[in-house]
Amino acid sequence: MATVPRHVAIILDGNGRWAKSKGMPRNYGHVKGAANLENICRAADELGIRYLTVYLFSTENWKRDEGEIRALMKLFRSYTKTCLRLARDNNMRCRVLGDPSAFAEDLQEALRELVEKTQGYTGLNFQLALNYGSRDEIVRGMRKLARDVQAGKIADPDSITEETISGYLDTAGIPDPDLLIRTSGEMRLSNYLMWQLSYAELYFTEVPWPAFTKEDLEKAIEDYSRRKRRFGGLLPGEEDEEQA
């Protein structure tokens, strides 16, 4: 029986390329990709995954074509309503990672409503990374930490630990991902959860996000189950059993 990871993080890649392969505009791929989130949230819950975190819009995505960005903002407005309905129907708690302050006020309010109205739900924990970049997250977190030091809330620098820093990140209170999945064949982290993914298993698939199914998620979990997780590097002279 496969060992199901507690927390799965996904980089949703390939929307535009998938649409192009269908002879459709990029925005069609984004719409279908957003619709697929509902399928994968249900699948994750059915499989016993407790936390699912998805990369929806990065801090670097602002460099895209203005028309595409406008379409994405419109899609996010629509998706927050869909996500609220999905959360109500499935007892799903939603959180937002990143810095929503860059978005229009109505979208910020919709995201606040999504978080507030679902905070008491006890099913799947669903994190949406929006205007998120790991370096930006760490900078924002360290600014908060510095302000607390300045205010005297942290008096001894030697008392700062990894747990202290984790508590200042967007994912405070959320366990680190066990498994990262990236769709559409790319093999990089793209400034995503770099602190949190330190010991995660990485899984890359050629399947583009709009075509990613529950069966593809199961394949990733099966692959994860076959791995022997290592929390830290090998000691000098220690032999990797898998390479022996």
C-alpha positions as CSV (number, residue, x, y, z in Angstrom):
1,M,0.0,0.0,0.0
2,A,1.4,3.4,-1.0
3,T,2.6,5.8,1.7
4,V,0.6,9.0,1.3
5,P,2.5,12.2,1.9
6,R,0.9,14.5,4.4
7,H,1.7,17.6,2.4
8,V,2.0,17.9,-1.4
9,A,3.1,21.1,-3.1
10,I,2.5,21.5,-6.9
11,I,3.9,23.9,-9.5
12,L,1.1,24.1,-12.0
13,D,3.0,24.4,-15.2
14,G,2.1,24.0,-18.9
15,N,-1.3,25.8,-19.2
16,G,-0.1,28.0,-22.1
17,R,1.7,25.2,-23.9
18,W,-1.3,22.8,-23.5
19,A,-3.6,25.5,-25.0
20,K,-1.3,26.0,-27.9
21,S,-1.2,22.3,-28.6
22,K,-5.0,22.5,-28.9
23,G,-4.9,25.5,-31.2
24,M,-6.3,27.8,-28.5
25,P,-5.0,31.0,-26.8
26,R,-2.9,30.9,-23.6
27,N,-5.8,32.2,-21.5
28,Y,-7.9,29.1,-22.5
29,G,-5.2,27.0,-20.8
30,H,-5.4,29.1,-17.6
31,V,-9.1,28.7,-17.5
32,K,-8.9,24.9,-17.9
33,G,-6.0,24.8,-15.4
34,A,-8.1,26.6,-12.8
35,A,-11.0,24.2,-13.4
36,N,-8.7,21.3,-12.9
37,L,-7.8,22.5,-9.4
38,E,-11.2,21.4,-8.2
39,N,-10.6,17.8,-9.5
40,I,-7.2,17.6,-7.9
41,C,-8.4,19.0,-4.5
42,R,-11.1,16.3,-4.4
43,A,-8.5,13.7,-5.4
44,A,-6.0,14.8,-2.8
45,D,-8.7,14.6,-0.1
46,E,-9.9,11.2,-1.3
47,L,-6.3,9.9,-1.2
48,G,-5.7,11.1,2.4
49,I,-3.4,14.1,1.7
50,R,-3.9,16.6,4.5
51,Y,-2.2,19.7,2.9
52,L,-2.1,20.7,-0.7
53,T,-0.2,23.9,-1.8
54,V,-0.4,25.2,-5.3
55,Y,1.7,27.9,-7.1
56,L,-0.8,30.0,-8.9
57,F,0.9,33.4,-9.5
58,S,4.5,34.2,-8.8
59,T,6.2,37.6,-8.1
60,E,7.9,37.1,-11.5
61,N,4.6,36.7,-13.3
62,W,4.0,40.4,-13.4
63,K,6.5,40.5,-16.3
64,R,4.1,38.7,-18.5
65,D,2.0,40.4,-21.2
66,E,-0.4,42.9,-19.8
67,G,-3.4,41.3,-21.5
68,E,-2.5,37.9,-20.0
69,I,-2.2,39.5,-16.5
70,R,-5.6,41.1,-16.8
71,A,-7.1,37.8,-17.8
72,L,-5.4,36.1,-14.9
73,M,-6.8,38.7,-12.4
74,K,-10.3,38.2,-13.8
75,L,-9.8,34.4,-13.5
76,F,-8.6,34.8,-9.9
77,R,-11.7,36.8,-9.1
78,S,-13.9,34.1,-10.5
79,Y,-11.9,31.3,-8.9
80,T,-12.1,32.7,-5.4
81,K,-15.9,32.3,-5.6
82,T,-15.5,28.7,-7.0
83,C,-13.0,27.9,-4.3
84,L,-15.3,29.2,-1.5
85,R,-18.1,26.9,-2.8
86,L,-15.7,24.0,-3.1
87,A,-14.5,24.6,0.5
88,R,-18.1,24.7,1.9
89,D,-19.0,21.5,0.1
90,N,-15.9,19.6,1.2
91,N,-15.0,21.0,4.6
92,M,-11.8,22.5,3.1
93,R,-9.7,25.2,4.8
94,C,-8.1,27.7,2.5
95,R,-5.0,29.9,3.2
96,V,-3.2,32.4,0.9
97,L,0.6,32.5,0.7
98,G,2.4,35.5,-0.8
99,D,1.6,39.2,-0.8
100,P,-1.9,40.0,-2.0
101,S,-1.5,43.7,-1.4
102,A,-0.3,44.1,-5.0
103,F,-3.8,43.0,-6.2
104,A,-6.8,45.3,-6.7
105,E,-8.8,45.9,-3.5
106,D,-11.8,43.8,-4.6
107,L,-9.6,40.8,-5.1
108,Q,-7.8,41.3,-1.8
109,E,-11.2,41.4,-0.1
110,A,-12.3,38.2,-1.9
111,L,-9.2,36.4,-0.7
112,R,-9.7,37.7,2.8
113,E,-13.3,36.4,2.8
114,L,-12.1,33.0,1.5
115,V,-9.6,32.6,4.3
116,E,-11.9,33.9,7.0
117,K,-15.0,31.9,6.1
118,T,-13.0,28.6,5.8
119,Q,-10.7,28.9,8.8
120,G,-12.9,26.6,10.9
121,Y,-13.1,23.8,8.4
122,T,-11.2,20.6,9.2
123,G,-10.8,18.7,6.0
124,L,-8.1,19.3,3.3
125,N,-5.9,22.3,4.0
126,F,-5.6,24.1,0.7
127,Q,-2.9,26.8,0.3
128,L,-3.0,29.1,-2.7
129,A,0.4,30.8,-3.5
130,L,-0.5,34.2,-5.1
131,N,2.0,36.9,-5.8
132,Y,4.3,34.5,-4.1
133,G,8.1,34.2,-4.4
134,S,10.2,32.4,-1.8
135,R,12.9,35.1,-1.7
136,D,10.2,37.7,-1.2
137,E,8.6,35.6,1.5
138,I,11.9,35.3,3.4
139,V,12.6,39.1,3.1
140,R,9.1,39.9,4.4
141,G,9.5,37.4,7.2
142,M,12.9,38.7,8.2
143,R,11.5,42.3,8.3
144,K,8.9,41.1,10.7
145,L,11.6,39.4,12.8
146,A,13.7,42.5,12.8
147,R,10.8,44.6,14.0
148,D,10.2,42.2,16.8
149,V,13.9,42.3,17.8
150,Q,13.7,46.1,17.7
151,A,10.6,46.0,19.9
152,G,12.4,43.8,22.4
153,K,10.2,40.8,21.8
154,I,13.3,38.8,21.0
155,A,16.2,39.8,23.2
156,D,18.8,37.2,22.6
157,P,20.0,36.6,19.0
158,D,21.2,33.1,20.0
159,S,17.6,32.2,20.8
160,I,16.7,32.4,17.1
161,T,16.3,28.9,15.6
162,E,15.0,27.4,12.4
163,E,11.6,27.1,14.1
164,T,11.7,30.8,14.9
165,I,12.3,31.7,11.3
166,S,9.7,29.2,10.1
167,G,7.2,31.0,12.3
168,Y,7.7,34.3,10.4
169,L,7.1,32.8,7.0
170,D,3.8,32.6,5.1
171,T,3.6,28.9,6.0
172,A,3.8,29.4,9.7
173,G,1.8,26.6,11.4
174,I,1.8,24.4,8.2
175,P,4.1,21.4,8.0
176,D,6.8,21.4,5.3
177,P,5.9,19.6,2.1
178,D,6.9,16.0,1.8
179,L,6.5,15.9,-2.0
180,L,6.8,18.5,-4.7
181,I,5.2,17.8,-8.1
182,R,6.0,20.0,-11.1
183,T,4.0,19.4,-14.3
184,S,4.9,19.9,-18.0
185,G,8.5,18.6,-17.9
186,E,10.3,21.6,-16.4
187,M,12.8,20.6,-13.7
188,R,13.4,23.6,-11.4
189,L,11.9,25.2,-8.3
190,S,11.2,28.6,-9.8
191,N,11.5,30.5,-6.4
192,Y,8.9,28.3,-4.8
193,L,8.9,27.3,-1.1
194,M,12.7,27.1,-1.1
195,W,13.0,27.1,2.7
196,Q,10.1,24.6,3.1
197,L,11.2,22.2,0.4
198,S,14.6,21.6,1.9
199,Y,13.9,17.9,2.5
200,A,11.0,17.3,0.1
201,E,11.0,14.6,-2.5
202,L,10.8,16.0,-6.1
203,Y,8.7,14.6,-8.8
204,F,8.6,15.9,-12.4
205,T,6.1,14.8,-15.0
206,E,5.7,15.7,-18.7
207,V,1.9,15.9,-18.2
208,P,0.8,19.6,-18.5
209,W,-1.3,20.9,-15.6
210,P,-4.7,21.1,-17.4
211,A,-4.4,17.4,-18.3
212,F,-3.1,16.3,-14.9
213,T,-5.5,13.7,-13.3
214,K,-6.1,11.8,-10.1
215,E,-4.3,8.9,-11.8
216,D,-1.2,11.1,-12.4
217,L,-1.3,12.2,-8.7
218,E,-1.5,8.5,-7.7
219,K,1.6,7.8,-9.9
220,A,3.5,10.6,-8.1
221,I,2.5,9.1,-4.7
222,E,3.5,5.6,-5.8
223,D,6.9,7.0,-6.8
224,Y,7.2,8.8,-3.5
225,S,6.4,5.6,-1.7
226,R,9.3,3.8,-3.3
227,R,11.9,6.3,-2.1
228,K,13.9,6.2,1.0
229,R,13.7,9.7,2.5
230,R,16.9,11.2,3.9
231,F,16.9,14.2,6.1
232,G,20.4,15.6,5.6
233,G,23.5,14.7,3.5
234,L,25.6,11.6,3.8
235,L,28.5,11.6,6.3
236,P,32.1,11.4,4.9
237,G,32.7,7.8,3.9
238,E,29.0,6.8,4.2
239,E,27.6,4.9,1.2
240,D,24.3,5.6,-0.3
241,E,22.4,2.3,-0.2
242,E,20.6,3.1,-3.4
243,Q,23.9,3.4,-5.2
244,A,25.6,0.5,-3.6
